[in-house]
């Protein structure tokens, strides 16, 4: 999937401090700082390629990988834009 610029984007996240770009490149990510009720959130938008859509339409799944050894609270959804 490719990260995309969304009309709501209002900030950009860079690589974490001291990130080893040679070990695993990490590029800037356009984000929207938002709130869900009283909870602050950081939202990024991604668009699947035609090949990825074909895999999902054939029963494939979306994979979410978090670097590290725990899973923070996350949410996946779709956006019509």
N, C-alpha and C positions, 0 to 999 in steps of 0.2 A: 504494500500500500504506500501511497505517496502522501506526505503531509501537504496540506493546501492552505492557502491564505483564505480566510473566511471573513465576511463583512463585519462580524462582531469582534475580530481580533483587535486587542488593545495593548499588547505587550509581546515581547520575544524572550524566550529562555535560551541561554547559551549553555555550553557544556559546564558541568559542575567544576568547581575550583579544583585544580591539580589533576584534572582528567587527563589520562594518557591517550592522546589522539592517535599515536602510532599503534597502540594496542587495539583500540576500537574507536574508530572515528565517531564523533558526536557533533552534528551540525546544529545551527540555530533552529529553534522551533517556534513558529508563530502561535500565540496562545490568546485566549480570552480569559481575563480574570473576572470571575462571576461569583454569585452567591446562589446556593440552593437552600432556601429558608435562611437560617442563621449560619449555615456552613459555607466557608469560603471554598472556592474551587478554582482549578486551573483546567481549562478545556482546550484541547487541540482537535483539529479536524483532519480527516484522512479520507482519501478516495481510492477504492480498489481499482486495479487495472482490469481490462477485459478478461485476461487470463484468470485473475483471482475471482472475478464474478462467475466465470464458468465453473471453477472449482466449487464455489459456494453453492451455485445452483444445482450442482451434481451431488450435493449432500456434504460438501466439505465444511469446515468450521473456521471461525476466526480465532486466532491464537493471541493471547496477551502475555508478554514476557516482561517481568520486572527484574532488573539487575539487583542482585543481593540475595538475602536468604529469608525474606518475608514478603508478604503481599499486603500493601497498604490498601485502604478502602478505594475501590475504583468503580467506575460505571461505564458501560458501553451502551450506546444507543445509535439511532440514525437521525440525520438532519436532512430536510428536503432541499437545502441550498447546496 
